Amino acid sequence: MKDYSFENPSPRFLELSKIYRTVHETGLKGQIVAEKVFDGASLLKHIPVVAKLAKQTSAKSILDYGSGKGRLYGKSQLELPDGQVIPSVKEFWGVENVTLYDPGVEEYSHRPMGSFDGVVSTDVLEHIPEEDISWVLRECFGFADRFLYMNIASYPAIKQLPNGWNA
């Protein structure tokens, strides 16, 4: 099997990257409008766990790898699934800096530089082609100085991409 990397991803990775960028801008016709496509809402149920990790490791910087549109980070008040209302994700985590990275979203598409105390990735790895998983994981571990939190969906998505693939 060929060894792919950020500089040389698989052809399928490149194809999916184009599709995701398009659906971020146009939505998934008949399924969901552009503003809500991969908007980052899947982070919501993971916020308390990441807060514990950030506090345990005295983290001050977090990278959200595959942040989507990062909608939750822009909220000044947010209700968690348990009903608790928090001032903002960044304040609740007790960090100084949150960096968003998502190749499918123009404003967050620039690859981050350096490292971060913590790396968070929810609802991302299941979208990565199998042949690219090793370099994506190496990259995530390389960005993380203190902790890495990843949640990987292991069931088919409800959404379907324009080319017919399961999202």
C-alpha positions as CSV (number, residue, x, y, z in Angstrom):
1,M,0.0,0.0,0.0
2,K,1.3,3.5,-0.9
3,D,2.3,5.7,2.0
4,Y,0.2,8.9,1.7
5,S,0.8,12.2,3.6
6,F,-0.5,15.7,4.0
7,E,1.7,16.7,1.1
8,N,0.6,13.7,-0.9
9,P,-2.9,12.5,0.1
10,S,-4.7,9.7,-1.7
11,P,-6.8,10.4,-4.8
12,R,-9.9,9.6,-2.8
13,F,-8.9,12.1,-0.1
14,L,-8.5,14.8,-2.7
15,E,-11.9,13.9,-4.2
16,L,-13.6,13.9,-0.9
17,S,-12.0,17.3,0.0
18,K,-13.5,18.9,-3.1
19,I,-16.9,17.4,-2.3
20,Y,-16.8,18.5,1.4
21,R,-15.8,22.0,0.4
22,T,-18.7,22.2,-2.1
23,V,-21.3,20.9,0.4
24,H,-20.1,23.4,3.0
25,E,-20.9,26.1,0.5
26,T,-24.0,24.7,-1.2
27,G,-25.5,22.3,1.4
28,L,-26.8,18.8,0.7
29,K,-29.7,19.2,-1.7
30,G,-32.9,17.9,-0.2
31,Q,-31.2,17.0,3.1
32,I,-29.7,20.1,4.8
33,V,-29.0,23.8,4.1
34,A,-25.4,25.0,3.7
35,E,-25.3,26.9,7.1
36,K,-26.0,23.6,9.0
37,V,-23.8,21.2,6.9
38,F,-21.0,20.0,9.2
39,D,-21.5,23.0,11.4
40,G,-19.5,21.6,14.3
41,A,-22.6,20.9,16.5
42,S,-21.4,17.3,17.1
43,L,-18.9,18.8,19.6
44,L,-21.7,19.7,22.1
45,K,-21.9,16.4,24.0
46,H,-18.0,16.3,24.2
47,I,-17.5,19.7,25.8
48,P,-17.6,18.5,29.4
49,V,-15.1,15.7,28.8
50,V,-12.7,18.1,27.0
51,A,-13.1,20.5,29.9
52,K,-11.9,17.8,32.3
53,L,-8.9,17.0,30.1
54,A,-8.0,20.6,29.7
55,K,-8.1,21.2,33.5
56,Q,-6.2,18.0,34.3
57,T,-3.4,18.9,31.9
58,S,-3.5,22.7,32.6
59,A,-4.1,23.2,28.8
60,K,-4.1,26.7,27.5
61,S,-4.4,26.0,23.8
62,I,-6.7,23.7,21.9
63,L,-6.8,22.7,18.2
64,D,-10.2,21.5,16.9
65,Y,-9.0,19.3,14.0
66,G,-11.9,19.0,11.6
67,S,-14.0,21.7,13.3
68,G,-16.5,22.1,10.5
69,K,-17.9,25.6,10.6
70,G,-17.2,25.8,14.4
71,R,-20.6,27.1,15.2
72,L,-20.5,26.4,18.9
73,Y,-17.3,28.5,19.4
74,G,-19.1,31.7,18.4
75,K,-21.9,31.4,21.0
76,S,-21.6,33.6,24.1
77,Q,-23.9,31.2,26.1
78,L,-24.5,27.6,25.4
79,E,-26.7,24.9,27.0
80,L,-25.0,21.5,27.4
81,P,-27.0,18.3,27.0
82,D,-27.3,18.0,30.9
83,G,-29.0,21.5,31.0
84,Q,-26.0,23.3,32.3
85,V,-25.5,26.8,30.8
86,I,-21.9,27.8,30.1
87,P,-20.6,31.2,29.1
88,S,-18.7,29.9,26.1
89,V,-16.8,26.8,25.1
90,K,-13.4,28.6,25.5
91,E,-14.2,29.9,29.0
92,F,-15.7,26.6,30.1
93,W,-12.5,24.8,29.0
94,G,-10.4,27.4,30.7
95,V,-8.1,27.9,27.8
96,E,-6.7,31.0,26.2
97,N,-6.8,30.0,22.6
98,V,-8.9,27.7,20.4
99,T,-7.7,27.2,16.8
100,L,-10.1,25.8,14.2
101,Y,-8.9,23.7,11.3
102,D,-11.1,22.2,8.6
103,P,-9.9,21.8,5.0
104,G,-13.5,22.0,3.8
105,V,-14.2,25.4,5.3
106,E,-12.4,28.3,3.5
107,E,-11.7,30.4,6.6
108,Y,-10.3,27.4,8.6
109,S,-8.6,25.6,5.8
110,H,-5.0,26.8,6.5
111,R,-3.0,24.0,8.1
112,P,-2.1,25.0,11.7
113,M,1.5,25.7,12.6
114,G,3.2,24.5,15.8
115,S,1.6,22.5,18.5
116,F,-1.2,22.8,21.0
117,D,-1.8,21.6,24.5
118,G,-4.8,19.6,23.4
119,V,-6.3,18.4,20.1
120,V,-10.0,17.7,19.8
121,S,-11.5,15.8,16.9
122,T,-15.1,14.8,16.9
123,D,-17.0,13.3,14.0
124,V,-14.0,13.5,11.7
125,L,-12.0,10.3,11.3
126,E,-14.9,8.3,10.0
127,H,-14.8,10.6,7.0
128,I,-11.1,10.0,6.2
129,P,-10.4,7.3,3.6
130,E,-8.7,4.2,5.1
131,E,-5.5,4.7,3.1
132,D,-5.1,8.2,4.7
133,I,-5.8,7.3,8.3
134,S,-2.2,6.7,9.4
135,W,-0.9,10.1,8.2
136,V,-4.0,12.0,9.6
137,L,-3.5,10.3,13.0
138,R,0.3,11.1,12.9
139,E,-0.6,14.7,12.2
140,C,-3.1,14.8,15.1
141,F,-0.7,13.3,17.6
142,G,2.0,15.6,16.3
143,F,-0.1,18.7,17.0
144,A,-0.9,17.5,20.6
145,D,1.5,18.3,23.5
146,R,-0.7,17.2,26.4
147,F,-3.8,15.4,25.3
148,L,-5.7,14.1,22.2
149,Y,-9.5,13.6,22.4
150,M,-11.1,11.9,19.4
151,N,-14.6,10.6,18.9
152,I,-15.2,8.4,15.9
153,A,-18.7,7.5,14.8
154,S,-18.9,3.8,14.0
155,Y,-22.3,3.8,12.3
156,P,-23.5,5.0,8.9
157,A,-24.3,8.7,8.6
158,I,-27.8,9.9,7.8
159,K,-26.4,12.2,5.2
160,Q,-25.5,11.2,1.7
161,L,-22.9,13.0,-0.4
162,P,-23.8,14.3,-3.9
163,N,-21.8,11.4,-5.4
164,G,-23.9,8.9,-3.6
165,W,-21.3,8.0,-0.9
166,N,-22.4,7.9,2.7
167,A,-21.2,11.1,4.4
